[in-house]
């Protein structure tokens, strides 16, 4: 959450200032009071443009910057760029692997106490602000791909002296304008490209596609890098860092690119960051640098609860809540942003009845579930015991929560905004009970489908000899099933040797294989054996993966040469053969323990802890009609909420 220190600092400044008749309008005068001893520098900027009627638009621009300047903070350029210089030197060296990671973290730890933040309004100099305004207007008036910008767009995309919070106050626009321009200076010769902002963004980003190699590393502890040439060398990063690079790179060339994000996906953990172009023609275009090019596929099929765009102006309701209550949730702490969910999908305005304790607050937060907890993704007002939110994404599960002293408190029942904009409240009926069967603890997403070519059919054979002479094919595993399943063998005569092989000359991947005896129905295991063939890759050529009780490892069988066999020590007849395909590790695994919860009275209630015996698990005596949560207690972090209808889970 934003610290109470922000509120206290501005409160002290405003109390210390003397209220006088406004020379500049109430909003600007209020900001000037926050400037304290630096007020004269800001008035110098306003007076500079006020003198000349020809500068009326620049005066409005100066008002805009000053009006929204409180709460903006920046690093001292000297100490921050010393930090960047140290990283540059390291990233340009031959150091790699664990040593590079350790030295990167050591540099961050060394500089962290040296990097101080100052409120921009207390330290910004008149000459710098005047230079920035004049330079930005020159960009607007001379760059072909900016001719479609209105003054309001110019103020948000081109005018600001910073495009990322904490960015040092310096001449970065001029300093980086020639860095990595790519084909930007060539495209203007082509009519279709000359005035095209999308093409401009593509031209400068394509220049770095082969050189910028940011990889996600769990243990890196970098302080956010906000210098373009250092970011270009940075070996670590995720969607946030890539999109920061895209923003700094484009904005330094005056290309109208924004930094968009969702605080949290509505159906999994974590958020996502990307760039958005204020396009010259057609709709605005979103993309993630070095993962998708402007105009290509970018999470088009994924639902979004809320999307925000980083801006120079603060979010008015979040600012109000921060100033009145002293803190806001961490997931919404990017104070400078605006709601752009309408640009990304179908939305609806909603009003939700409240049921929990409000603790006197006037503000409510709309939350989604992130696999383990509720995460606020929007703010709304409370009136007459109802919370109202605008532009809410559809076909998503939500909960209204309150926020006080760092604690999130449910103040409504969970509800679903359906694809038509209607609202439904699932409610567990403790007078009616049924059985829930699950074969997964998490929905299957597109990355599983993307490896479909490796999930061919598969064949089970049985024989009385380890060489499988005169072997009989007793089961063909269906190609349509990309997840897990079980099948009854066509022949239940006892055999000692069984094997899994491919149905063709193509490779087909399996994570686990299970055998259930006919007489007892119990799972049995045999001694593993396989032909001696060259190892292509230990990740998928290790036969032991097929029964190592780890659904994230797998073995690839192929044609008649690469297979895996099981010696049960005696002839056995099988009732069922179960399998888990190569996937995401979220199939129900025999031997693992799971907990089923349902929502009641403002929280999750544990119904039962149970160990799976099959590739599915049954929970009995479940209150019907409720919202449920399946949690893997033996492994993994991906657990999910769902409804249950017509014998299958409906994941949210």
C-alpha positions as CSV (number, residue, x, y, z in Angstrom):
1,X,0.0,0.0,0.0
2,X,1.1,3.6,-0.4
3,X,2.6,4.7,2.8
4,X,0.8,7.1,5.2
5,X,4.0,9.2,4.8
6,X,2.7,10.5,1.5
7,X,-0.4,11.9,3.1
8,X,1.4,13.3,6.1
9,X,4.0,15.0,3.9
10,X,1.5,16.8,1.8
11,X,-0.7,17.6,4.8
12,X,2.2,19.3,6.5
13,X,3.0,21.3,3.4
14,X,-0.6,22.4,2.9
15,X,-1.0,23.4,6.5
16,X,2.2,25.4,6.4
17,X,1.2,27.3,3.3
18,X,-1.0,30.4,3.6
19,X,-4.2,30.3,1.7
20,X,-4.6,33.3,-0.6
21,X,-6.7,34.4,-3.5
22,X,-5.7,32.2,-6.4
23,X,-3.8,33.8,-9.3
24,X,-3.9,30.6,-11.4
25,X,-7.1,28.8,-10.6
26,X,-8.0,26.6,-7.6
27,X,-6.4,23.3,-8.8
28,X,-3.0,24.9,-9.7
29,X,-2.9,27.1,-6.6
30,X,-3.5,24.0,-4.5
31,X,-0.6,22.3,-6.2
32,X,1.6,25.3,-5.6
33,X,0.9,25.2,-1.9
34,X,2.4,21.7,-1.9
35,X,5.6,23.1,-3.5
36,X,6.7,24.9,-0.3
37,X,10.0,26.7,-0.8
38,X,10.0,25.6,-4.5
39,X,6.8,27.6,-5.3
40,X,8.8,30.4,-6.9
41,X,10.3,28.1,-9.5
42,X,6.8,26.9,-10.6
43,X,5.4,30.4,-10.7
44,X,8.3,31.4,-12.9
45,X,7.2,28.8,-15.4
46,X,3.6,30.0,-15.4
47,X,4.6,33.7,-15.7
48,X,7.0,32.8,-18.5
49,X,4.2,31.6,-20.7
50,X,1.5,34.0,-19.3
51,X,3.3,37.1,-20.7
52,X,2.9,36.1,-24.4
53,X,-0.6,35.5,-25.8
54,X,1.0,33.3,-28.5
55,X,2.0,30.9,-25.7
56,X,-1.5,30.4,-24.4
57,X,-1.4,26.7,-25.3
58,X,2.0,26.3,-23.6
59,X,0.6,28.0,-20.6
60,X,-2.3,25.5,-20.5
61,X,0.3,22.8,-20.7
62,X,2.3,24.2,-17.8
63,X,-0.9,24.4,-15.8
64,X,-1.6,20.7,-16.6
65,X,1.9,19.6,-15.4
66,X,1.8,21.6,-12.2
67,X,-1.8,20.8,-11.4
68,X,-1.0,17.0,-11.4
69,X,2.6,17.2,-10.0
70,X,1.9,16.5,-6.3
71,X,2.6,12.9,-5.4
72,X,5.0,12.4,-8.3
73,X,8.5,11.4,-7.0
74,X,11.9,11.0,-8.7
75,X,15.3,9.6,-7.9
76,X,18.3,11.9,-7.7
77,X,19.9,11.6,-11.1
78,X,23.5,11.4,-9.8
79,X,23.1,8.5,-7.4
80,X,20.6,6.7,-9.7
81,X,22.8,6.8,-12.7
82,X,25.8,5.7,-10.7
83,X,23.7,2.6,-10.0
84,X,22.9,2.2,-13.7
85,X,26.6,2.7,-14.6
86,X,27.5,-0.2,-12.2
87,X,24.9,-2.4,-13.9
88,X,26.2,-1.4,-17.4
89,X,29.7,-2.4,-16.4
90,X,28.5,-5.8,-15.1
91,X,26.2,-6.6,-18.0
92,X,28.9,-5.8,-20.5
93,X,31.4,-8.1,-18.9
94,X,31.9,-11.9,-19.5
95,X,30.2,-12.7,-16.2
96,X,27.3,-15.1,-16.5
97,X,25.2,-17.7,-14.7
98,X,24.9,-17.7,-10.9
99,X,27.9,-15.3,-10.6
100,X,26.1,-12.7,-12.7
101,X,22.9,-13.0,-10.7
102,X,24.8,-12.7,-7.4
103,X,26.7,-9.6,-8.6
104,X,23.5,-8.0,-9.9
105,X,21.8,-8.5,-6.5
106,X,24.9,-7.2,-4.7
107,X,24.9,-4.0,-6.8
108,X,21.2,-3.4,-6.0
109,X,21.8,-4.0,-2.3
110,X,24.8,-1.6,-2.3
111,X,22.9,1.2,-4.0
112,X,19.5,0.8,-2.3
113,X,20.2,2.9,0.7
114,X,21.8,5.6,-1.5
115,X,18.8,6.1,-3.8
116,X,16.5,8.8,-2.3
117,X,13.2,9.9,-3.6
118,X,12.0,13.5,-3.7
119,X,8.6,15.0,-4.5
120,X,9.0,16.6,-7.9
121,X,7.0,19.6,-6.9
122,X,9.5,20.4,-4.2
123,X,12.7,20.1,-6.4
124,X,11.9,20.7,-10.0
125,X,13.5,23.7,-11.6
126,X,11.9,26.3,-13.8
127,X,14.5,26.1,-16.6
128,X,14.1,22.4,-16.8
129,X,10.3,22.5,-17.0
130,X,10.3,25.3,-19.6
131,X,12.8,23.3,-21.7
132,X,10.6,20.2,-21.5
133,X,7.5,22.1,-22.5
134,X,9.2,23.8,-25.5
135,X,10.9,20.5,-26.6
136,X,7.6,18.6,-26.4
137,X,5.7,21.2,-28.4
138,X,8.4,21.0,-31.1
139,X,7.9,17.2,-31.3
140,X,4.2,17.6,-31.6
141,X,4.4,20.2,-34.3
142,X,7.1,18.5,-36.4
143,X,6.8,14.7,-36.1
144,X,4.5,13.3,-38.8
145,X,3.2,10.5,-36.7
146,X,1.8,12.9,-34.1
147,X,-0.5,14.9,-36.3
148,X,-3.6,13.0,-35.1
149,X,-3.0,14.0,-31.4
150,X,-5.5,16.4,-29.9
151,X,-4.2,18.7,-27.1
152,X,-5.6,16.4,-24.5
153,X,-3.7,13.5,-26.0
154,X,-0.5,15.5,-26.3
155,X,-0.7,16.4,-22.6
156,X,-0.7,12.7,-21.7
157,X,1.5,11.1,-24.3
158,X,4.2,13.7,-25.2
159,X,4.2,16.6,-22.7
160,X,5.1,14.9,-19.4
161,X,8.8,15.3,-18.3
162,X,8.7,11.7,-17.2
163,X,7.0,8.6,-18.5
164,X,7.7,6.3,-15.6
165,X,7.4,7.1,-11.9
166,X,10.7,7.6,-10.0
167,X,12.4,8.5,-13.3
168,X,15.1,11.1,-12.7
169,X,14.5,14.7,-13.8
170,X,16.8,15.1,-16.8
171,X,16.7,15.6,-20.6
172,X,16.1,11.9,-21.4
173,X,13.9,12.9,-24.4
174,X,16.8,14.6,-26.1
175,X,19.5,12.2,-24.8
176,X,17.8,9.0,-26.1
177,X,16.2,10.3,-29.3
178,X,19.0,8.8,-31.5
179,X,19.4,5.6,-29.5
180,X,18.1,2.6,-31.4
181,X,16.0,4.4,-34.0
182,X,16.0,1.3,-36.3
183,X,14.1,2.1,-39.5
184,X,12.3,5.1,-38.1
185,X,14.1,7.5,-40.4
186,X,13.3,5.4,-43.5
187,X,9.6,4.7,-43.2
188,X,8.6,8.4,-43.8
189,X,9.4,7.9,-47.5
190,X,6.3,5.6,-47.8
191,X,2.9,7.2,-47.8
192,X,1.2,4.5,-45.8
193,X,3.9,4.7,-43.1
194,X,4.8,8.4,-43.0
195,X,1.9,9.4,-40.6
196,X,1.5,6.0,-39.0
197,X,2.2,5.8,-35.2
198,X,2.0,2.0,-35.3
199,X,4.7,1.7,-37.9
200,X,6.8,4.1,-36.0
201,X,6.6,1.9,-32.8
202,X,7.3,-1.2,-34.8
203,X,10.4,0.4,-36.5
204,X,12.1,1.3,-33.2
205,X,11.2,-1.9,-31.4
206,X,12.2,-4.3,-34.2
207,X,15.7,-2.8,-33.9
208,X,16.2,-4.5,-30.5
209,X,14.5,-7.9,-31.2
210,X,17.7,-9.8,-31.6
211,X,19.7,-7.9,-28.9
212,X,17.4,-7.5,-25.9
213,X,17.3,-10.9,-24.1
214,X,15.3,-10.4,-20.9
215,X,14.7,-13.7,-19.1
216,X,12.5,-14.2,-16.1
217,X,14.6,-15.2,-13.0
218,X,12.9,-15.8,-9.7
219,X,15.7,-14.7,-7.4
220,X,16.8,-11.4,-9.1
221,X,16.5,-8.4,-6.8
222,X,17.0,-5.5,-9.2
223,X,15.9,-1.9,-8.4
224,X,13.8,-0.9,-11.3
225,X,16.0,0.2,-14.2
226,X,14.7,3.4,-15.9
227,X,17.6,4.2,-18.2
228,X,17.1,3.0,-21.7
229,X,20.7,1.9,-22.7
230,X,21.0,0.0,-19.4
231,X,17.6,-1.7,-20.0
232,X,18.8,-2.8,-23.4
233,X,21.6,-4.7,-21.8
234,X,19.6,-6.1,-18.8
235,X,19.5,-9.9,-19.0
236,X,16.7,-10.3,-16.5
237,X,13.2,-9.2,-16.8
238,X,9.5,-10.1,-17.4
239,X,6.6,-8.4,-19.1
240,X,7.0,-5.4,-16.8
241,X,10.6,-4.7,-17.8
242,X,10.0,-5.4,-21.5
243,X,7.1,-3.0,-21.5
244,X,9.1,-0.4,-19.6
245,X,11.7,-0.6,-22.3
246,X,9.1,-0.3,-25.0
247,X,7.7,2.8,-23.3
248,X,11.0,4.6,-22.7
249,X,12.2,3.7,-26.2
250,X,9.1,5.0,-28.0
251,X,8.5,8.1,-25.8
252,X,12.0,9.3,-26.3
253,X,11.3,9.4,-30.0
254,X,7.9,11.1,-29.4
255,X,5.9,8.0,-30.4
256,X,2.6,8.0,-28.6
257,X,2.9,4.7,-26.7
258,X,1.4,3.9,-23.3
259,X,2.0,1.5,-20.5
260,X,-1.1,-0.6,-19.9
261,X,-1.6,-3.3,-17.3
262,X,-4.1,-5.4,-15.4
263,X,-3.6,-5.6,-11.7
264,X,-4.5,-9.3,-11.7
265,X,-5.8,-11.8,-14.1
266,X,-9.4,-12.9,-13.2
267,X,-8.7,-16.6,-13.6
268,X,-5.1,-17.1,-12.3
269,X,-2.5,-15.4,-10.2
270,X,-0.5,-12.4,-11.1
271,X,-1.0,-9.4,-13.4
272,X,0.3,-8.5,-16.8
273,X,2.0,-5.4,-18.4
274,X,2.2,-4.4,-22.0
275,X,2.3,-1.4,-24.4
276,X,-0.5,0.3,-26.3
277,X,-0.2,2.6,-29.3
278,X,-2.5,5.6,-29.8
279,X,-2.9,4.6,-33.4
280,X,-3.2,7.0,-36.3
281,X,-5.8,4.8,-38.0
282,X,-8.3,2.2,-36.8
283,X,-8.2,1.1,-33.2
284,X,-5.4,1.4,-30.6
285,X,-3.0,-1.5,-30.8
286,X,-1.6,-3.4,-27.8
287,X,1.6,-5.5,-27.8
288,X,4.3,-6.8,-25.5
289,X,7.8,-5.9,-26.8
290,X,10.0,-8.9,-27.8
291,X,7.0,-11.2,-27.3
292,X,4.6,-9.8,-29.9
293,X,4.8,-7.1,-32.5
294,X,2.4,-4.1,-32.8
295,X,-0.8,-5.6,-34.3
296,X,-0.1,-9.3,-33.7
297,X,-1.9,-11.7,-31.3
298,X,-1.6,-10.5,-27.7
299,X,-3.7,-12.5,-25.2
300,X,-6.7,-11.9,-27.4
301,X,-8.7,-14.8,-25.9
302,X,-8.1,-14.0,-22.2
303,X,-10.7,-12.3,-20.1
304,X,-9.8,-9.0,-18.3
305,X,-11.5,-7.8,-15.2
306,X,-9.9,-4.3,-15.3
307,X,-7.2,-2.6,-17.4
308,X,-5.5,0.6,-16.5
309,X,-3.2,2.9,-18.4
310,X,-0.3,4.7,-16.6
311,X,-0.8,8.4,-16.9
312,X,0.7,11.6,-15.7
313,X,-2.6,12.6,-14.0
314,X,-3.7,10.6,-10.9
315,X,-6.7,8.4,-10.7
316,X,-9.2,10.9,-9.1
317,X,-11.0,8.3,-6.9
318,X,-7.8,6.6,-5.7
319,X,-6.3,9.9,-4.9
320,X,-9.3,10.9,-2.9
321,X,-9.3,7.6,-1.0
322,X,-5.6,7.9,-0.3
323,X,-5.9,11.5,1.0
324,X,-8.9,10.7,3.2
325,X,-8.0,7.3,4.5
326,X,-4.2,7.3,4.3
327,X,-3.7,4.1,2.3
328,X,-5.0,2.1,-0.6
329,X,-4.4,-1.6,-1.6
330,X,-0.9,-2.4,-3.0
331,X,-2.5,-3.9,-6.2
332,X,-3.9,-0.4,-6.9
333,X,-0.9,1.6,-5.7
334,X,0.0,2.9,-9.2
335,X,-1.8,6.1,-8.4
336,X,-1.2,7.7,-11.8
337,X,-3.5,5.7,-14.0
338,X,-6.9,5.7,-15.7
339,X,-9.4,3.0,-16.5
340,X,-9.3,1.8,-20.1
341,X,-11.1,-1.5,-19.7
342,X,-13.6,-0.5,-22.3
343,X,-10.9,-0.5,-25.0
344,X,-10.3,-4.2,-24.4
345,X,-13.6,-5.9,-24.2
346,X,-17.3,-6.0,-23.3
347,X,-18.0,-4.3,-20.0
348,X,-20.9,-3.3,-17.8
349,X,-21.6,-0.9,-14.9
350,X,-22.7,-2.7,-11.7
351,X,-24.2,-1.9,-8.3
352,X,-23.7,-4.6,-5.7
353,X,-25.5,-5.0,-2.3
354,X,-23.1,-5.2,0.6
355,X,-23.4,-7.7,3.4
356,X,-20.2,-7.3,5.6
357,X,-18.9,-4.7,8.0
358,X,-17.9,-1.5,6.2
359,X,-15.9,0.0,9.1
360,X,-17.1,3.5,8.2
361,X,-15.4,3.7,4.8
362,X,-16.9,5.4,1.8
363,X,-14.9,3.3,-0.6
364,X,-15.2,-0.3,-1.8
365,X,-12.8,-2.3,-3.9
366,X,-13.6,-4.9,-6.6
367,X,-11.5,-8.0,-6.2
368,X,-10.8,-11.1,-8.2
369,X,-9.4,-14.4,-6.9
370,X,-5.7,-15.1,-7.7
371,X,-5.5,-18.9,-6.7
372,X,-5.1,-18.2,-3.0
373,X,-6.5,-14.8,-2.0
374,X,-8.7,-12.0,-3.2
375,X,-6.9,-9.1,-5.0
376,X,-8.4,-5.7,-5.4
377,X,-8.5,-4.6,-9.1
378,X,-10.8,-1.5,-9.0
379,X,-12.2,1.1,-6.6
380,X,-15.8,2.3,-6.3
381,X,-18.0,4.3,-4.0
382,X,-20.4,3.1,-1.4
383,X,-23.9,4.6,-1.3
384,X,-26.9,3.3,0.6
385,X,-25.2,0.0,1.4
386,X,-24.3,-0.7,-2.2
387,X,-21.0,-0.5,-4.0
388,X,-20.9,0.8,-7.6
389,X,-18.2,0.1,-10.2
390,X,-18.0,1.2,-13.9
391,X,-16.7,-0.7,-16.9
392,X,-16.4,-4.1,-15.3
393,X,-15.2,-7.1,-17.4
394,X,-17.8,-9.8,-18.1
395,X,-17.9,-13.5,-17.5
396,X,-15.7,-13.1,-14.3
397,X,-16.1,-13.9,-10.6
398,X,-15.8,-11.0,-8.2
399,X,-16.0,-10.0,-4.6
400,X,-16.4,-6.6,-3.1
401,X,-13.9,-5.9,-0.3
402,X,-13.1,-3.1,2.1
403,X,-9.6,-2.0,3.0
404,X,-8.5,-0.7,6.3
405,X,-5.0,-0.7,7.9
406,X,-3.6,-3.0,5.3
407,X,-6.3,-5.6,5.7
408,X,-8.8,-6.8,3.1
409,X,-12.2,-7.6,4.4
410,X,-15.1,-9.2,2.3
411,X,-18.1,-6.9,2.4
412,X,-20.3,-8.7,-0.2
413,X,-21.0,-12.2,-1.3
414,X,-19.0,-13.5,-4.3
415,X,-20.8,-12.9,-7.5
416,X,-20.4,-13.6,-11.2
417,X,-20.9,-11.0,-13.9
418,X,-22.0,-13.2,-16.8
419,X,-21.3,-12.7,-20.5
420,X,-24.5,-10.7,-20.9
421,X,-23.8,-8.4,-18.1
422,X,-26.1,-10.0,-15.5
423,X,-25.1,-10.7,-11.9
424,X,-25.5,-14.0,-10.1
425,X,-24.6,-14.9,-6.5
426,X,-23.8,-18.6,-6.1
427,X,-25.0,-19.8,-2.7
428,X,-24.2,-23.1,-1.1
429,X,-27.5,-24.8,0.0
430,X,-26.8,-26.7,3.2
431,X,-30.1,-28.5,2.9
432,X,-29.2,-30.3,-0.4
433,X,-26.1,-32.3,-1.0
434,X,-24.4,-34.1,-3.9
435,X,-21.1,-35.5,-5.2
436,X,-18.4,-33.5,-7.0
437,X,-15.9,-35.3,-9.2
438,X,-12.8,-33.5,-10.4
439,X,-10.0,-34.6,-12.7
440,X,-8.1,-31.3,-12.4
441,X,-7.5,-28.6,-9.8
442,X,-6.9,-25.9,-12.3
443,X,-8.4,-25.1,-15.8
444,X,-6.4,-26.1,-18.9
445,X,-5.1,-23.1,-20.7
446,X,-3.9,-22.5,-24.2
447,X,-0.3,-23.5,-23.6
448,X,-1.4,-27.1,-23.4
449,X,-3.2,-26.9,-26.7
450,X,0.0,-25.4,-28.2
451,X,1.8,-28.7,-27.8
452,X,-1.0,-30.8,-29.3
453,X,1.3,-32.1,-32.0
454,X,3.2,-34.0,-29.2
455,X,0.0,-35.5,-27.8
456,X,-0.7,-38.2,-30.4
457,X,-2.6,-41.4,-29.6
458,X,-0.7,-44.1,-27.9
459,X,-1.0,-47.9,-27.6
460,X,-0.9,-50.3,-24.7
461,X,0.3,-53.8,-25.5
462,X,0.5,-57.0,-23.4
463,X,2.6,-60.1,-23.8
464,X,4.0,-63.2,-22.0
465,X,7.6,-62.4,-22.9
466,X,9.8,-59.2,-22.3
467,X,10.5,-59.0,-26.1
468,X,6.8,-58.6,-26.8
469,X,6.7,-61.2,-29.4
470,X,3.2,-61.9,-30.5
471,X,2.1,-59.0,-28.3
472,X,-1.5,-58.0,-28.3
473,X,-2.7,-54.4,-28.5
474,X,-5.3,-54.2,-25.7
475,X,-5.9,-50.4,-25.7
476,X,-5.7,-47.4,-28.0
477,X,-5.5,-44.1,-26.1
478,X,-7.6,-41.4,-27.7
479,X,-5.9,-38.6,-29.6
480,X,-8.6,-36.1,-28.7
481,X,-7.9,-36.3,-25.0
482,X,-5.1,-33.8,-24.3
483,X,-5.3,-34.0,-20.5
484,X,-5.8,-37.3,-18.5
485,X,-8.1,-40.3,-18.8
486,X,-8.5,-43.9,-18.2
487,X,-9.5,-46.8,-20.4
488,X,-10.5,-50.5,-19.9
489,X,-8.3,-53.0,-21.8
490,X,-10.1,-54.9,-24.5
491,X,-8.6,-58.2,-23.3
492,X,-8.5,-59.0,-19.6
493,X,-6.5,-62.2,-19.8
494,X,-3.6,-62.1,-17.3
495,X,-0.2,-61.1,-18.8
496,X,3.1,-60.4,-17.1
497,X,4.5,-57.8,-19.4
498,X,2.8,-54.6,-20.5
499,X,4.2,-51.6,-22.4
500,X,3.3,-48.1,-23.7
501,X,4.3,-47.3,-27.2
502,X,3.4,-44.9,-30.0
503,X,0.6,-45.5,-32.4
504,X,2.6,-44.2,-35.3
505,X,6.1,-43.0,-36.2
506,X,5.3,-39.7,-34.4
507,X,6.5,-38.8,-30.9
508,X,3.8,-38.8,-28.2
509,X,4.3,-37.6,-24.7
510,X,3.0,-39.0,-21.4
511,X,3.7,-37.8,-17.9
512,X,2.3,-40.7,-15.8
513,X,0.8,-44.2,-16.4
514,X,-1.2,-46.1,-13.8
515,X,-2.4,-49.7,-13.8
516,X,-5.4,-51.0,-11.8
517,X,-5.8,-54.7,-11.1
518,X,-9.0,-56.4,-12.2
519,X,-9.7,-58.5,-9.1
520,X,-9.0,-55.8,-6.4
521,X,-9.4,-52.5,-8.3
522,X,-6.1,-51.5,-6.6
523,X,-3.3,-49.6,-8.3
524,X,-0.3,-51.9,-8.9
525,X,3.3,-51.1,-10.0
526,X,5.8,-53.1,-12.0
527,X,9.5,-53.0,-12.7
528,X,10.3,-50.6,-15.5
529,X,12.3,-51.6,-18.5
530,X,12.9,-50.2,-22.0
531,X,14.9,-50.8,-25.1
532,X,18.5,-49.4,-25.3
533,X,18.2,-46.5,-27.7
534,X,20.3,-43.3,-27.9
535,X,19.2,-40.4,-25.6
536,X,18.1,-37.4,-27.6
537,X,17.2,-35.2,-24.6
538,X,17.1,-36.2,-21.0
539,X,14.0,-34.0,-20.4
540,X,11.8,-36.3,-22.4
541,X,14.0,-39.4,-23.1
542,X,14.1,-40.7,-19.6
543,X,11.7,-43.7,-19.2
544,X,11.6,-43.3,-15.4
545,X,9.5,-40.2,-15.9
546,X,6.5,-42.3,-16.7
547,X,6.0,-43.4,-13.1
548,X,8.0,-40.9,-11.0
549,X,4.9,-39.4,-9.4
550,X,5.7,-36.1,-11.0
551,X,3.2,-34.9,-13.6
552,X,5.6,-32.2,-14.8
553,X,8.1,-34.7,-16.1
554,X,7.3,-36.8,-19.2
555,X,8.5,-39.5,-21.5
556,X,8.2,-39.5,-25.3
557,X,7.4,-42.8,-26.9
558,X,7.9,-43.0,-30.7
559,X,7.3,-45.6,-33.4
560,X,8.3,-49.1,-32.4
561,X,11.8,-48.3,-31.1
562,X,11.2,-46.0,-28.2
563,X,8.8,-47.5,-25.7
564,X,8.5,-48.2,-22.0
565,X,7.6,-51.6,-20.4
566,X,6.4,-52.9,-17.1
567,X,7.2,-56.3,-15.6
568,X,4.7,-57.1,-12.9
569,X,6.5,-60.3,-11.8
570,X,3.5,-62.5,-12.5
571,X,0.6,-62.5,-15.0
572,X,-2.0,-59.8,-14.1
573,X,-5.4,-58.9,-15.4
574,X,-6.2,-55.2,-15.5
575,X,-9.4,-53.5,-14.9
576,X,-8.3,-50.0,-16.0
577,X,-5.2,-48.2,-17.4
578,X,-5.0,-44.5,-16.5
579,X,-2.7,-41.9,-18.0
580,X,-1.8,-38.2,-17.6
581,X,-0.5,-36.5,-20.7
582,X,2.3,-34.0,-20.8
583,X,0.9,-30.8,-19.5
584,X,0.9,-28.3,-16.7
585,X,1.0,-30.6,-13.6
586,X,-2.5,-29.8,-12.5
587,X,-4.2,-33.1,-13.2
588,X,-5.5,-35.0,-10.2
589,X,-2.6,-37.3,-9.2
590,X,-3.2,-40.7,-7.4
591,X,-1.6,-40.5,-4.0
592,X,-1.9,-36.7,-3.7
593,X,-4.0,-35.0,-1.1
594,X,-6.6,-32.3,-1.9
595,X,-8.9,-30.1,0.1
596,X,-12.3,-29.0,-1.1
597,X,-13.7,-25.7,0.3
598,X,-17.0,-23.8,-0.2
599,X,-17.8,-20.2,0.4
600,X,-20.1,-19.5,3.4
601,X,-20.6,-16.6,5.8
602,X,-17.8,-14.4,4.4
603,X,-15.1,-17.0,4.0
604,X,-13.9,-20.4,2.8
605,X,-15.1,-23.4,4.8
606,X,-13.2,-26.7,4.5
607,X,-15.5,-29.5,3.5
608,X,-13.0,-32.4,3.3
609,X,-9.4,-33.3,2.9
610,X,-9.0,-36.4,0.8
611,X,-6.3,-38.5,-0.9
612,X,-6.9,-39.4,-4.5
613,X,-6.8,-43.0,-5.6
614,X,-7.5,-42.5,-9.3
615,X,-6.9,-39.7,-11.8
616,X,-10.1,-38.2,-10.4
617,X,-11.3,-37.5,-7.0
618,X,-14.9,-37.6,-5.6
619,X,-16.1,-35.4,-2.8
620,X,-19.4,-36.5,-1.2
621,X,-22.0,-34.6,0.8
622,X,-21.2,-31.3,-0.9
623,X,-23.7,-28.5,-0.3
624,X,-25.2,-27.8,-3.8
625,X,-25.2,-24.6,-5.8
626,X,-22.2,-23.0,-4.1
627,X,-18.9,-21.5,-5.0
628,X,-16.1,-24.1,-4.5
629,X,-12.3,-24.0,-4.2
630,X,-10.1,-27.0,-4.8
631,X,-6.6,-26.8,-3.3
632,X,-3.7,-29.2,-3.9
633,X,-2.2,-30.0,-0.5
634,X,0.6,-32.2,-1.8
635,X,2.1,-30.0,-4.5
636,X,1.7,-27.0,-6.7
637,X,0.5,-23.4,-6.3
638,X,-2.2,-23.3,-9.0
639,X,-5.5,-23.9,-7.3
640,X,-8.8,-22.6,-8.5
641,X,-12.4,-21.7,-7.8
642,X,-15.4,-23.1,-9.7
643,X,-19.1,-23.8,-9.9
644,X,-20.3,-27.3,-10.5
645,X,-23.1,-27.9,-13.1
646,X,-24.1,-30.9,-15.1
647,X,-21.4,-33.1,-13.6
648,X,-18.4,-30.8,-14.6
649,X,-16.6,-27.9,-13.0
650,X,-17.2,-24.4,-14.4
651,X,-13.9,-22.7,-13.7
652,X,-13.5,-19.0,-12.7
